[in-house]
Amino acid sequence: QMCIRDRLDGDKKLGVQGAEALAFALGKVPNLTRLVLNLSEHRIGYGCAKYISQSLSYLVNLEYLDLNLWRNYIGYDGAACISDSLPELHNLAYLKLNLGHNSIGKEACDHIFNAISQLTNLQEIELRFHDSNFIDDQNAENIALCIRKLKNLHRIGITLAENEITSKGTEVISQAIKSFEKLDEVTFDLDLHLLKVDAFSEDKTTLVSYQRL
């Protein structure tokens, strides 16, 4: 197990050399099964995201990954790098990924969810793509497709607030969620729709209880 948590102090930041050193260190522990990596507000950009992505590709035995890159401005290129490394993590059962406030754009969002859809052993996901990532209803369709492919999920958390998704996109994702037979909990945050779903009806066609948070 490895846990790395750091926050900026003044003008300090990880930098490309720091990211390269981090990737080198992670490459020395290929049998790691649990990783918590919090690099929020490090302004890492594309260059650092590339090294972090490389480090993840070494960790093929990971079962638990919590990667927080909130507010780093990694953009399309950085998100594309992350999406390239995710399919290598075949053993992941838990994925928490925070790419909020990164301006990743619509195309990169699709790349990320296409990559996640290949992780068929996932049981729990918590995905935070909120705040200025420009995700729209077309992306919502790809998110729904991704969810449907992850047959082993029993807990889902998705945060897409402060993007461009309308009620149409909300409905598409909701229908994908309602297709599950073994789902225990859902948290779905779209600003206007923040619902915690506790159960489904017997025929799995309608929500039977929810709590507006």
C-alpha positions in Angstrom: 0.0 0.0 0.0 1.3 3.5 -0.8 -0.3 6.8 0.0 1.0 10.1 -1.3 -0.8 13.3 -0.3 0.7 16.7 -1.0 -0.6 20.3 -1.3 1.0 23.4 -2.8 2.7 25.8 -0.4 3.0 29.2 -2.0 4.5 28.9 -5.5 5.9 25.4 -5.0 4.7 22.7 -7.5 5.6 19.2 -8.4 7.3 20.0 -11.7 8.3 17.7 -14.5 11.4 16.5 -12.6 9.3 15.7 -9.6 6.8 13.8 -11.7 9.6 11.9 -13.4 11.1 11.0 -10.0 7.6 9.9 -8.8 7.1 7.7 -11.9 10.6 6.1 -11.3 9.8 5.4 -7.6 6.4 3.8 -8.5 8.1 1.7 -11.1 10.1 0.1 -8.3 7.0 -1.3 -6.6 5.2 -3.3 -9.4 3.4 -5.5 -6.9 1.6 -2.6 -5.3 -2.1 -3.4 -4.9 -3.3 -0.1 -3.3 -2.4 3.5 -4.3 -3.7 6.8 -3.0 -2.1 9.7 -5.0 -3.3 13.2 -4.2 -1.7 15.8 -6.4 -4.6 18.3 -6.3 -3.7 22.0 -7.2 -0.1 21.2 -8.2 -0.6 22.8 -11.7 1.1 19.8 -13.1 0.0 20.3 -16.7 0.5 17.9 -19.6 4.2 17.1 -19.0 3.8 15.9 -15.5 0.5 14.0 -16.4 2.6 12.1 -18.9 5.0 10.8 -16.3 2.2 10.0 -13.8 0.4 8.0 -16.6 3.6 6.1 -17.3 3.9 5.3 -13.6 0.4 3.9 -13.5 1.1 1.6 -16.4 3.8 -0.2 -14.3 1.3 -1.0 -11.6 -0.6 -3.9 -13.2 -1.4 -5.5 -9.9 -3.3 -2.5 -8.5 -6.7 -3.4 -7.0 -7.4 0.0 -5.5 -6.6 3.4 -7.1 -7.5 6.8 -5.7 -6.0 9.4 -8.1 -6.8 13.1 -7.3 -5.6 15.5 -10.0 -8.2 18.2 -9.2 -7.4 21.7 -10.6 -4.2 20.9 -12.5 -5.1 22.2 -16.0 -3.9 19.0 -17.6 -6.1 19.7 -20.6 -6.8 17.3 -23.5 -3.3 15.9 -23.8 -2.9 15.2 -20.1 -6.2 13.4 -19.9 -5.4 11.4 -23.0 -2.2 10.2 -21.3 -4.2 9.1 -18.3 -6.7 7.3 -20.5 -3.8 5.4 -22.2 -2.6 3.9 -18.9 -5.9 2.9 -17.3 -6.6 -0.2 -19.5 -3.4 -1.8 -18.2 -4.9 -2.0 -14.7 -7.0 -5.1 -15.3 -7.2 -6.0 -11.6 -8.8 -2.8 -10.4 -11.8 -3.4 -8.2 -12.0 0.2 -6.9 -11.4 3.4 -8.9 -11.6 6.9 -7.5 -10.6 9.5 -10.2 -10.9 13.2 -9.7 -10.2 15.2 -12.9 -12.3 18.2 -11.8 -11.4 21.7 -13.1 -8.9 20.5 -15.7 -10.4 21.7 -19.0 -10.1 18.3 -20.5 -12.8 18.8 -23.1 -15.4 16.5 -24.7 -13.0 14.3 -26.7 -10.7 13.6 -23.8 -13.8 12.7 -21.6 -14.8 10.1 -24.1 -11.2 8.7 -24.1 -11.3 8.4 -20.3 -14.6 6.6 -20.2 -13.7 4.3 -23.1 -10.6 3.3 -21.0 -12.6 2.8 -17.8 -15.1 0.6 -19.7 -12.3 -1.9 -20.3 -11.8 -2.4 -16.5 -14.4 -5.1 -16.2 -13.4 -6.2 -12.7 -14.4 -2.9 -11.2 -16.9 -3.1 -8.3 -16.9 0.5 -7.1 -16.3 3.7 -9.1 -16.2 7.3 -7.9 -15.6 9.6 -10.8 -15.4 13.4 -10.4 -15.3 15.4 -13.7 -17.0 18.5 -12.3 -16.2 22.1 -13.0 -15.2 23.5 -16.4 -14.5 20.3 -18.3 -17.1 21.1 -21.1 -18.8 17.7 -20.9 -22.1 17.6 -22.8 -25.1 15.3 -23.6 -23.1 13.5 -26.3 -20.5 12.6 -23.7 -23.3 11.5 -21.4 -24.2 8.8 -24.0 -20.6 7.5 -23.9 -20.6 7.6 -20.0 -23.8 5.5 -20.1 -22.2 3.0 -22.5 -19.2 2.7 -20.2 -21.4 2.1 -17.1 -23.4 -0.6 -18.9 -20.1 -2.5 -19.7 -19.1 -2.7 -16.0 -21.3 -5.6 -15.1 -19.7 -6.1 -11.6 -20.4 -2.6 -10.2 -22.3 -2.4 -7.0 -21.5 1.2 -6.1 -21.4 4.2 -8.4 -20.5 7.8 -7.8 -20.4 10.3 -10.6 -20.0 14.1 -10.3 -20.5 16.1 -13.5 -21.6 19.4 -12.0 -20.8 22.7 -13.7 -20.5 21.2 -17.2 -22.9 21.3 -20.1 -25.2 18.3 -19.5 -28.9 18.8 -19.7 -31.9 16.7 -18.6 -31.4 14.7 -21.8 -27.9 13.6 -20.7 -29.2 13.0 -17.2 -31.9 10.6 -18.5 -29.4 8.6 -20.6 -27.1 8.0 -17.6 -30.0 7.3 -15.3 -31.3 4.6 -17.7 -27.9 2.9 -17.7 -27.7 2.9 -13.9 -31.2 1.4 -13.7 -30.1 -1.6 -15.8 -28.1 -3.0 -13.0 -29.2 -6.0 -10.9 -26.7 -5.8 -8.0 -26.4 -2.1 -7.3 -26.2 -1.0 -3.7 -25.7 2.7 -3.9 -25.6 5.6 -6.4 -24.5 9.2 -6.0 -25.1 11.2 -9.1 -24.3 14.9 -8.9 -25.3 17.2 -11.8 -25.9 20.3 -9.6 -29.6 20.4 -10.3 -29.9 16.6 -9.7 -28.0 15.4 -6.6 -29.6 12.1 -5.7 -28.5 9.2 -3.5 -30.2 6.0 -4.7 -30.7 3.3 -2.2 -32.6 0.7 -4.1 -34.5 -0.1 -7.3 -38.0 -1.6 -7.8 -38.2 -5.4 -8.2 -38.4 -5.2 -12.0 -35.4 -2.7 -12.0 -37.4 -0.2 -14.1 -38.0 2.5 -11.5 -36.2 4.0 -8.5 -38.0 3.0 -5.3 -36.2 5.3 -3.0 -33.9 8.3 -3.1 -32.7 11.0 -0.9 -32.2 14.5 -2.2 -28.9 15.6 -0.7 
